[in-house]
Amino acid sequence: MAAVTWKETFLLAGVVMGCYWNSLSCGFVFDDVSAILDNKDLRPSTPLQNLFLNDFWGTPMSEERSHKSYRPLTVLTFRLNYLFSELSAQTYHFLNVLLHVVVCVIFLRVCRIFLDKTSSRVATLLFAVHPIHTEAVTGVVGRAELLSSIFLLAAFLSYTRSKGSDHSIVWSPIALTVVLVAIATLCKEQGVTVIGICCVYEVFVAQGFTLPMLMDTVLQVLRGKDGIPYTVLQTLLKLIALIISTLLLVIVRVQIIQSQLPVFTRFDNPAAVSPTPARQLTFNYLLPVNAWLLLNPSELCCDWTMGTIPLVESLLDVRNFATLAFYCLLGLLAFQSLRYSDQSSKTIIMALSLIVLPFVPASNLFFPVGFVVAERVLYVPSMGFCMLVAHGFRIVSHSGNLKRISWLCMALLLTTHAVKTFNRNWDWESEYTLFTSALKVNKNNAKLWNNVGHALENQNNYERALKFFLQATRVQPDDIGAHMNVGRTYKNLNRTKEAEEAYLIAKSLMPQIIPGKKYATRVAPNHLNVYINLANLIRANESRLEEADQLYRQAISMRPDFKQAYISRGELLLKMNKPMEARDAYLRALELDRTNADLWYNLAIVNIEMKDPSGALKHFNQALELNPRHKLALFNSALLMQESGEPRFRPEANRRFLIYVEEEPEDANGYFNLGMLAMDENENEAAERWMKKAIALQRGFRSALFNLALLYSQSRRELDALPVLSELLRHHPEHVKGLILKGDILMNQRKDTRGARECFEKILRMDPTNVQGKHNLCVVYFEERDLVQAERCLEEALALAPHEEYIRRHLSIVRGKIAAMSAAGEPLAPKGSDLNPNKPNPSPGPVEEGKKSSGRGGVGQKNGGKSSPAEHSSSSSQSEEQSKSLERGQPEKRTKAKSTKEIKDIEEKRAAALKRLEEIERILSGD
């Protein structure tokens, strides 16, 4: 067995890169969305052990909706990709191309066992450029095929060394083979089939048995003549070791999926639920269909489910001839190769084992799978196909008359395949290009119409998306998912009546309740979302909340482990002001999934509704333990700490806000609250910086503008506050506190009584009963020495607030001043004044108007093949109308839970104001 040279390695790498370099510009499409974008197991915040507890899509294996695809090592490579480049699609595609190069190099090494150098290169080059591989290489989820193939081939190469030079058994390569098989199986389930390939190699290649020899040996053993030959004992011993290891792997695999097969619908694989003989005839017909794709990969399609291949329902169907021809050809090749022990026969039997055995798990012949045809599962079988083609090429090319023609045909085949592969990669550039290319091949698959609609929906092109969804319902009228998509699109177009009608049609297609039946075996979990979507739609009407609750309860009755139903019902119960029942719903959901950070977050919101801030903070912290960068848990827990007024919480609140702004750098609320914390700590420079950042991100941010102006005012930078207040009042001309503060500064700092009067008069036009505005206007009159107007104004202010002693004293002062000036014969409008508008009635402290949560939000849901995704998220968080948060409106004062220092400062200001008032009274009385 000749080794692979560096030249051959570089040749294969160059050919592969030439065919697949354009795949680097492709994004995440189709199943990539569920496996990569929506899979929490890729995130560093998710515990590494979750990879070995969840399926390929990040769903716990224990859940009924799990796909039961256990490929933790493949997911681990996705996680490594995420670690280095997060969600940059280019790096994921580049690694797939490199893995394809590795597979080609190892495959060349395997071919050298059975073919000469030239034929091995031809087989490997054909494998490298075959268009059927675009789904496995260009589709990121195809990495499972690539990784499994690497270890599958490595396990086979290891096993070929298990025979010593003296024909003895070498156990170390066998042990390594078992380990590599286990690794291959952890990349994808088909890895275990290499054990069968090793068995075929052991019997018909390593031991050189032919079918006649094998039958004679068996007959001799049964007759008891001459005992069992030593070579046969060796072979049996090795085969027993392989079979036992296979059984152990299968048992472990069955335990992992908890002895449950995934739930597939008739739309995924129509033949699987068809009666006899349609089921058997259709599944057998799929074998020549797959063989034809290998022979003529000209019409490739990303999805062969639903009506792509009509059922073969009768023995008279002409397609049965294709099935018969396929079995005849396969049987003839196998029979001829098993009759002889020459090298050509060994090559053919090994090529056939590579074609047949890895394909068995996906063939539907022994157990149903979730697809009809999938091009990616032909990745390993195509190796045997390429070996057969190369072997036939070697035979033909050795004929003198056909040598040139055979080389010309092979060169033409390799070139056309390479061009097809390159062009096919462009189809995987986006979901829209992928699904529209599939519709060119097959227009009878409703799922393809749905997925083109989804692609347009992601572009917010709802009108065009609706046309494709409606076409899906026409192609497959009983497709529940298609009607759900129509309903969701109508809702996005604000056509709620049509949306409800579409959801009701989908609901009518659901199985009717049959007492004693377990619905989990008959209802796809995704279809149960019709109850959730319909309930979410109708609960916008306050009079139909009970009807919505009934729908949630119906979904729960059909599947008691339906986590999303409990989550959505919890939100509705909060809206119905039933926090105790909402808490029970969330606790039930947590029993099903205690690792869901969004659920702990929602439970914290319930605690807030129940006026239990300590419980809310505890559950926020549990959410952050599971996901330390859970944005809304960070924000709202920090806000809760800040609002508590406890100084000991401020450092942690500050830390959480800082993490939040790292996650949401464009959210001005995060910077605003950092500024408020800095104001609490009297860190004026930091507060100013954060407030300016918030204002830069959100023009006209009312709370940030006012508090920045207040910060300047308190820091004796009143003139810096004026342009900030002007900006505030430009965006919010009716902002009372801003008008008061601006009027005070104009009067006290600028001595602009006219500007101050305009501010206070504007307040009174908006609210004639505003006592502070009225009193400050009176002070303006006094400053302008219009004592008659000041007296009249203070009388009106006292009528508004008869219990305010400071107004009564000021009125007394003004009247005393009027009497003194009248007695002295002075005019009632002299210059100068000592009455300060703010001293008797101090302005309030910082205003936290914009201090509120961002609303509840969460993680996207897996949409599988996208034919019928729910319109809600896997957590309850994304439904804005259902969200409850820490929003407190926009209070104008920070009166809640003030710190001791704040209270002390206010008391000192009040005492100073009263002292100043006494001085004014003494001066005026003496005057």
Buried (B, 14 or more C-beta within 10 A) or exposed (E): EEEBEEEBBEBBBEBBBBBBBBBBEBBBBBBBBBBBBBBBBBBEEBEEEBBBBBBBBBBBBBBBBBBBBBBBBBBBBBBEBBEEBEEEBEBBBBBBBBBBBBBBBBBBBBBBBBBBEEBBBBBBBBBBBBBBBBBBBBBBBBBBBBBBBBBBBBBBBBBBBBBEEEEEBEEEBBBBBBBBBBBBBBBBBBBBBBBBBBBBBBBBBBBEBBBEBBEEBEEBBEEEEEEEEEBBEBBEEBBEBBEEBBEEBBEEBEEBBEEBEBBBBEBBBBBBBBEEEBBBBBBBBBBBBBBBBBEEBEEBBBBBBBBBBEBBBEEEBEBBEBBEEBEEEBEEBBEEBBEBBEEBBBBBBBBBBBBBBBBBBBBBBEEBBBBBBBBBBBBBBBBBBBBBBBBEBBEBBEEEEEEEEBBEBBEEBBEEBBEBBBEBBBBBBBBBBBBBBBBEBBBBBBBBBBBBBBBBBBEEEBEBBBBBBBBBBEBBEEBBBBBBBBBBBBBBBEBBEBBBBBBEBBBEBBEEEEEEEEBBEBBBBBBBBBBBBBBBBBBEEEEBBEEBBEBBBBBBEBBBBBBBBBBBBBBBBBBBEBBEBBBBBBBBBBEBBEBBBBBBBBBBBBBBBBEBBEBBBBBBBBBBEBBBBBBBBBBBBBBBBBBBBEEEBBEEBBEBBEBBBEBBEEBBBBBBBBBBBBBBBEBBEBBBBBBBBBBEBBEEBBBBBBBBBBBBBBBEBBEBBBEBBEBBBEEBEEBBBBBBBBBBBBBBBEEBBEBBBBBBBBBBEBEEEBBBBBBBBBBBBBBBBBBEBBBBBBBBBBEBBEEBEBBBBBBBBBBBBBEBBEEEEEEBEEEEBBBBBBBBBEBBBBBBBBBBBBBBBBBBBBBBBBBBBBBBBBBBBBBEEBBBBBBBEEEBEBEEEBBEEBEEBBEEBBEEBEEBBEEBBEEBEEE
